[in-house]
Amino acid sequence: MVKLNRIYTRTGDDGTTGLVDGSRVAKCDSRMAAIGAVDEANCALGVAAVALADGRHQRAVARIQNDLFDLGADLATPGEDFTPSDMVLRVVPAQVTWLEEAIDAVNASLAPLTSFILPGGSEAAARLHVARAAVRHAERAMVAVAPVNPAALAYVNRLSDYLFVLARALNEGGAADVLWVPGASRQ
């Protein structure tokens, strides 16, 4: 269990931060950029969550936000062994499978896409699209970290898909999606 009595430690005043194994890296290190991008995605998801009226979707997003903290811990644990233990928190394939099942469940009620869609529609959907874009940014940042847990990469890849289909579902099952009209503004 985490217990924080003091929020500031002063240990990062030199521009470094500590990892789970006790090593220190520069705050601009690619690993820290990935951890920060995951945190930003989690914050964007928190903003989206306040617009969700459906308890089922709220519970799913709360679970995902918790998983994103697991992902941050995974990224903060350097090494090539991605096996979880009592002392090492790793994203596991079961978390990816849960997302795939959630995607399939939400997508089952949606009409097939006939066009790319623009981020928007309802307020909740628009917020989910912002979170989706933040997740894609986190995924790109994670790819720059080597080595990285393959299950963690799969998780963020599926997460952006989940947020996409959930945004469509909240746009009246896709009926209120804003469709892209290629070249619509050209003269």
C-alpha positions as CSV (number, residue, x, y, z in Angstrom):
1,M,0.0,0.0,0.0
2,V,1.2,3.5,-0.8
3,K,1.5,5.9,2.1
4,L,2.6,9.5,1.4
5,N,3.1,11.7,4.4
6,R,4.9,14.3,2.5
7,I,4.2,15.3,-1.0
8,Y,7.5,17.0,-1.7
9,T,10.9,15.2,-1.2
10,R,13.3,17.6,-2.9
11,T,15.0,14.6,-4.5
12,G,14.0,15.8,-7.9
13,D,15.3,19.3,-7.6
14,D,18.3,18.3,-9.6
15,G,16.2,17.4,-12.6
16,T,16.1,13.6,-12.0
17,T,13.5,11.2,-10.7
18,G,13.6,7.8,-9.1
19,L,12.4,4.6,-10.7
20,V,11.1,1.5,-8.9
21,D,14.5,-0.2,-8.9
22,G,16.1,2.7,-7.1
23,S,17.9,4.1,-10.1
24,R,17.5,7.8,-11.1
25,V,17.0,9.2,-14.6
26,A,16.6,12.6,-16.0
27,K,13.1,13.9,-16.0
28,C,13.4,14.3,-19.8
29,D,14.3,10.6,-20.3
30,S,12.1,8.8,-22.7
31,R,10.8,6.5,-20.0
32,M,9.7,9.6,-18.0
33,A,8.1,11.1,-21.1
34,A,6.1,7.9,-21.5
35,I,5.1,7.9,-17.8
36,G,4.1,11.5,-18.1
37,A,2.1,10.9,-21.3
38,V,0.2,8.0,-19.6
39,D,-0.6,10.4,-16.7
40,E,-1.9,13.0,-19.1
41,A,-4.1,10.3,-20.8
42,N,-5.4,9.3,-17.4
43,C,-6.2,13.0,-16.6
44,A,-8.0,13.4,-19.9
45,L,-10.0,10.2,-19.2
46,G,-10.9,11.7,-15.8
47,V,-12.3,14.8,-17.5
48,A,-14.3,12.5,-19.8
49,A,-15.6,10.4,-17.0
50,V,-17.5,13.3,-15.4
51,A,-19.6,13.5,-18.6
52,L,-20.6,9.9,-18.5
53,A,-24.2,9.3,-17.3
54,D,-24.2,5.5,-17.6
55,G,-23.0,3.7,-14.5
56,R,-21.7,0.8,-16.6
57,H,-19.4,3.1,-18.6
58,Q,-18.4,5.0,-15.5
59,R,-17.3,1.7,-13.9
60,A,-15.4,0.7,-17.0
61,V,-13.6,4.1,-17.1
62,A,-12.7,3.9,-13.4
63,R,-11.2,0.4,-14.0
64,I,-9.2,1.8,-16.9
65,Q,-7.9,4.7,-14.9
66,N,-6.7,2.2,-12.3
67,D,-5.1,0.2,-15.0
68,L,-3.3,3.3,-16.2
69,F,-1.7,3.7,-12.8
70,D,-0.6,0.0,-13.2
71,L,0.8,1.0,-16.5
72,G,2.7,3.9,-15.0
73,A,4.2,1.5,-12.4
74,D,5.1,-0.9,-15.2
75,L,6.9,1.8,-17.1
76,A,8.7,2.9,-13.9
77,T,10.1,-0.5,-13.5
78,P,13.0,-0.9,-15.9
79,G,14.3,-4.3,-17.1
80,E,13.5,-7.0,-19.6
81,D,11.6,-9.4,-17.3
82,F,7.9,-8.4,-17.6
83,T,6.7,-11.1,-15.2
84,P,4.5,-9.7,-12.5
85,S,5.1,-10.6,-8.8
86,D,4.1,-9.4,-5.4
87,M,6.9,-6.8,-5.7
88,V,6.7,-6.0,-9.4
89,L,3.5,-4.5,-11.0
90,R,3.2,-5.3,-14.7
91,V,0.3,-5.0,-17.1
92,V,-0.8,-8.5,-18.0
93,P,-2.5,-10.0,-21.0
94,A,-5.8,-10.4,-19.0
95,Q,-6.1,-6.6,-18.9
96,V,-5.8,-6.5,-22.7
97,T,-8.4,-9.3,-23.0
98,W,-10.8,-7.4,-20.8
99,L,-10.4,-4.3,-23.1
100,E,-11.0,-6.4,-26.2
101,E,-14.2,-7.9,-24.7
102,A,-15.3,-4.4,-23.8
103,I,-14.6,-3.1,-27.3
104,D,-16.6,-6.0,-28.8
105,A,-19.5,-5.4,-26.4
106,V,-19.8,-1.7,-27.2
107,N,-19.1,-2.1,-30.9
108,A,-21.8,-4.8,-31.3
109,S,-24.6,-2.2,-31.2
110,L,-23.0,0.3,-33.6
111,A,-23.7,0.6,-37.2
112,P,-20.6,0.0,-39.4
113,L,-18.6,3.1,-40.3
114,T,-19.3,4.5,-43.8
115,S,-16.8,7.4,-43.3
116,F,-14.1,8.5,-41.0
117,I,-15.5,10.6,-38.2
118,L,-14.5,13.9,-36.7
119,P,-13.9,14.1,-33.0
120,G,-17.1,15.6,-31.6
121,G,-20.8,15.0,-31.4
122,S,-22.0,15.0,-27.8
123,E,-19.9,16.5,-25.0
124,A,-19.2,13.1,-23.5
125,A,-18.0,11.8,-26.9
126,A,-15.9,14.8,-27.6
127,R,-14.2,14.4,-24.2
128,L,-13.6,10.7,-25.0
129,H,-12.0,11.7,-28.3
130,V,-9.6,14.0,-26.4
131,A,-8.7,11.1,-24.1
132,R,-8.3,8.8,-27.1
133,A,-5.8,11.3,-28.7
134,A,-3.9,11.5,-25.4
135,V,-3.8,7.7,-25.2
136,R,-2.3,7.6,-28.8
137,H,0.3,10.1,-27.6
138,A,1.1,7.9,-24.7
139,E,1.5,4.9,-27.1
140,R,3.9,6.8,-29.3
141,A,5.9,7.8,-26.2
142,M,6.0,4.2,-24.9
143,V,7.4,3.0,-28.3
144,A,10.4,5.2,-27.6
145,V,11.2,3.2,-24.4
146,A,13.2,0.1,-24.8
147,P,12.5,-2.5,-23.7
148,V,8.8,-2.1,-22.9
149,N,6.3,-4.7,-21.8
150,P,4.5,-6.0,-24.9
151,A,1.3,-6.4,-22.9
152,A,1.5,-2.7,-21.9
153,L,1.9,-1.7,-25.5
154,A,-1.1,-3.8,-26.5
155,Y,-3.1,-2.3,-23.7
156,V,-2.7,1.3,-24.8
157,N,-3.3,0.2,-28.4
158,R,-6.6,-1.4,-27.4
159,L,-7.5,1.5,-25.1
160,S,-7.6,4.0,-27.9
161,D,-9.9,1.6,-29.8
162,Y,-12.2,1.3,-26.8
163,L,-12.4,5.0,-26.4
164,F,-13.2,5.4,-30.1
165,V,-16.1,2.9,-30.0
166,L,-17.4,4.3,-26.7
167,A,-17.4,7.8,-28.1
168,R,-19.5,6.5,-31.0
169,A,-21.9,4.7,-28.7
170,L,-22.4,8.0,-26.7
171,N,-23.1,9.7,-30.0
172,E,-26.5,8.0,-30.2
173,G,-25.0,4.7,-31.3
174,G,-23.1,6.5,-34.0
175,A,-26.2,8.3,-35.4
176,A,-24.8,11.6,-34.1
177,D,-21.2,11.0,-35.3
178,V,-19.8,14.0,-37.2
179,L,-18.7,12.5,-40.5
180,W,-15.6,13.6,-42.4
181,V,-16.4,15.0,-45.8
182,P,-13.1,14.8,-47.8
183,G,-12.3,18.0,-49.5
184,A,-15.5,19.7,-48.3
185,S,-13.8,23.1,-47.9
186,R,-11.9,23.2,-51.1
187,Q,-12.9,25.8,-53.7
